[in-house]
Amino acid sequence: MTGESQNTIRLVVAESFELMRMGLRSLLHDQVAINLVAETHCIEEMLDLVLQHKPDVVLFDLQLADGNCTDHIPKLLNMHPQCKVLAFSPNTDKDICLQAFRSGAVGIVNKHDSSELLLKAIFSIHDGQIWFDRQITKLLLRNQQGNGDDSDKVSDVSKISRPRLSESERQVAYLACRGLSAKEISAHLLITEKTVRNQLSIVYKKIGVKKQVELCIKAPSYNYFKVSYMFGTFDSEDT
């Protein structure tokens, strides 16, 4: 593609199957905001392409045939730290999802999702948000709570100890759990981005997480998704 604008998302696709790559080519052909700069079917070539093209986003098939793909995400990010990795998976296996996030991916898209959802995921992670759907959230939350227990018993979230957060911390935590970036939270709450980052650091420490994606995974246990930000009311249950 020529005439690439400064705001165009530079995308590298690493996908095992030619038919899938053909479909992605067709989907992205008319997307003026996304420039498909390169594509490949193997990991080693993907790493070379990342070095060469410095893409904004890599759509990374977790079933590439030549190795454990999640082991290569840190290599990719070490080579080009500004890149965002969107994992492309044929299923929502919790172990695969967890490993992808722990390795540095900021989003996971199921190959069976709609093309509209895939495009939305690309735009979202490029804007600094985290992307995973509700089904993946449930799987990851079950893994957090179960710790190897394979029974079908439903966890009683009312028994989970909830860290005490101030009202402002809860507001920031809620918006972070919705996938908003620090800049977007700052605009929503009319506070500085530095204040947002400071409050997020406090929230992470209280809850015992290190990244926004981990906060999102744990959020349902603490009822943060039940906070009604739009109406200016917040759940007061902090115990």
C-alpha positions in Angstrom: 0.0 0.0 0.0 1.1 3.6 -0.7 0.2 6.9 0.7 0.3 5.6 4.2 -0.8 8.3 6.7 0.9 9.0 10.0 -2.0 7.4 11.9 -2.2 4.2 9.9 -1.8 1.1 11.9 1.2 -1.0 10.6 0.2 -4.6 10.9 2.2 -7.8 10.5 0.2 -11.1 10.2 1.8 -14.4 11.4 -0.8 -17.0 10.5 -0.4 -20.7 9.8 -3.0 -21.3 7.1 -2.9 -19.8 3.6 -6.7 -19.6 3.4 -6.8 -17.6 6.6 -4.1 -15.3 5.3 -6.1 -14.8 2.1 -9.2 -14.0 4.1 -7.3 -11.4 6.2 -5.8 -9.9 3.0 -9.3 -9.4 1.6 -10.6 -8.0 4.9 -7.8 -5.5 5.3 -7.7 -4.4 1.6 -10.3 -1.7 2.1 -9.2 -0.7 5.6 -7.5 2.6 5.0 -6.6 2.9 8.7 -4.7 -0.5 8.6 -1.6 -1.2 6.5 -0.8 -4.9 6.1 3.0 -4.4 5.7 3.9 -8.1 5.8 2.6 -11.6 6.4 4.2 -15.0 7.1 3.4 -18.6 8.2 6.4 -19.2 10.4 7.9 -17.8 13.6 11.4 -17.2 12.5 10.4 -15.2 9.5 7.9 -13.3 11.7 10.8 -12.1 13.9 12.8 -11.0 10.9 9.7 -9.1 9.6 9.2 -7.4 12.9 12.9 -6.2 12.8 12.5 -5.0 9.3 9.1 -3.3 9.4 8.7 -2.2 13.0 5.0 -2.8 13.0 2.5 -1.3 15.5 0.6 -4.5 15.8 1.4 -8.2 15.2 -1.5 -10.6 14.7 0.1 -13.8 16.0 -1.4 -17.2 15.4 -0.9 -19.3 18.5 -0.8 -22.5 16.5 2.2 -21.7 14.2 3.7 -25.1 13.5 7.4 -24.5 14.4 7.5 -24.2 18.1 5.8 -23.0 21.3 4.5 -19.7 20.1 4.1 -18.0 23.5 7.8 -18.5 24.1 8.5 -16.2 21.1 6.3 -13.3 22.2 8.9 -12.0 24.7 11.6 -12.3 21.9 9.4 -10.2 19.6 8.8 -7.6 22.3 12.5 -7.4 23.2 13.2 -6.7 19.5 10.5 -4.1 19.2 9.0 -3.0 22.5 6.6 -0.5 21.0 4.8 -3.4 19.2 1.4 -4.7 20.5 0.8 -8.4 20.2 -2.7 -9.6 19.4 -2.9 -13.4 19.8 -5.0 -15.2 17.2 -6.4 -18.5 18.6 -8.7 -21.2 17.3 -10.1 -21.8 20.8 -10.3 -20.2 24.3 -8.3 -22.8 26.3 -7.5 -21.1 29.6 -3.9 -22.3 29.7 -3.2 -20.9 26.3 -4.9 -17.6 27.1 -3.0 -17.2 30.4 0.3 -18.1 28.8 -0.2 -15.6 26.0 -1.0 -12.8 28.4 1.9 -13.7 30.7 4.2 -13.7 27.7 3.3 -10.1 26.8 0.2 -10.3 24.5 -2.3 -7.5 25.2 -5.2 -9.1 23.5 -6.7 -12.4 22.3 -9.1 -12.9 19.4 -10.8 -16.2 18.6 -10.5 -17.2 15.0 -14.2 -18.0 15.0 -15.1 -14.4 16.0 -16.5 -12.0 13.4 -14.3 -9.9 11.1 -15.8 -6.8 12.7 -14.7 -8.0 16.2 -11.2 -8.7 14.9 -10.9 -5.2 13.5 -12.2 -3.7 16.7 -9.6 -5.7 18.6 -6.8 -4.3 16.4 -7.9 -0.7 16.8 -8.4 -1.2 20.6 -5.0 -2.6 21.4 -3.4 0.0 19.1 -5.1 2.7 21.3 -3.6 1.2 24.4 -6.5 -1.0 25.6 -6.6 -4.6 26.5 -8.8 -7.0 24.5 -10.4 -10.2 25.5 -14.1 -11.2 25.3 -16.3 -12.3 28.2 -15.8 -16.0 27.5 -12.1 -15.6 27.9 -12.6 -13.5 31.1 -14.7 -16.3 32.6 -12.0 -18.9 31.8 -9.2 -16.8 33.3 -11.3 -16.0 36.4 -12.0 -19.6 36.9 -8.3 -20.4 36.8 -7.6 -17.6 39.3 -10.2 -18.9 41.7 -9.9 -22.7 41.1 -6.1 -23.3 41.6 -6.4 -26.7 40.1 -9.8 -27.6 41.5 -11.7 -29.3 38.6 -15.0 -29.5 40.4 -18.1 -27.7 39.1 -18.7 -25.8 42.3 -19.4 -22.2 41.8 -17.2 -19.9 43.8 -18.9 -17.7 46.4 -17.5 -14.3 45.5 -19.0 -12.8 48.7 -16.4 -14.7 50.7 -13.5 -13.2 48.7 -11.6 -10.6 50.7 -11.8 -7.3 48.9 -9.1 -4.8 49.4 -10.1 -1.4 50.7 -10.0 1.2 48.0 -10.8 4.9 48.2 -13.6 6.2 46.0 -11.1 7.7 43.5 -9.2 4.5 43.4 -12.3 2.5 42.7 -13.3 4.9 39.9 -9.8 4.5 38.3 -9.9 0.7 38.9 -13.4 0.4 37.3 -12.3 2.3 34.1 -9.1 0.3 33.9 -11.1 -2.9 34.1 -13.2 -1.6 31.1 -9.9 -1.5 29.1 -9.4 2.2 29.1 -5.8 3.6 28.9 -4.4 6.0 31.5 -4.9 8.9 29.1 -8.6 7.9 28.5 -9.2 7.5 32.3 -7.7 11.0 32.8 -10.1 12.5 30.3 -13.1 10.7 31.8 -12.3 11.7 35.4 -10.8 15.2 34.6 -7.6 14.4 36.5 -4.0 14.3 35.2 -2.6 11.2 33.6 0.1 11.2 36.3 -2.5 11.0 39.0 -4.2 8.1 37.1 -0.9 6.2 36.9 -0.2 6.8 40.6 -3.6 5.6 41.6 -3.3 2.5 39.4 0.0 1.7 41.1 -1.8 1.8 44.5 -4.6 -0.3 43.2 -2.2 -2.9 41.7 -0.4 -3.1 45.0 -3.5 -3.5 47.1 -5.0 -6.2 44.9 -1.7 -8.0 44.3 -1.3 -7.6 40.6 1.4 -6.1 38.3 -0.5 -5.3 35.1 -3.8 -4.0 33.9 -4.7 -7.3 32.3 -4.3 -9.0 35.7 -6.6 -6.4 37.2 -9.1 -7.1 34.5 -8.9 -10.9 35.2 -9.5 -10.4 38.9 -12.1 -7.7 38.6 -15.2 -9.9 38.7 -14.2 -11.3 42.0 -14.2 -7.8 43.5 -17.5 -6.8 41.8 -15.7 -3.9 40.0 -17.7 -4.6 36.9 -20.9 -3.9 38.9 -19.8 -0.3 39.5 -22.3 2.1 37.8 -19.9 4.7 36.6 -22.3 6.2 34.0 -24.8 7.1 36.8 -22.1 8.3 39.2 -22.7 5.6 41.8 -20.2 3.2 43.1 -20.6 0.0 45.2 -19.5 0.8 48.7 -18.7 -2.8 49.7 -14.9 -2.7 50.4 -14.6 -5.4 53.0 
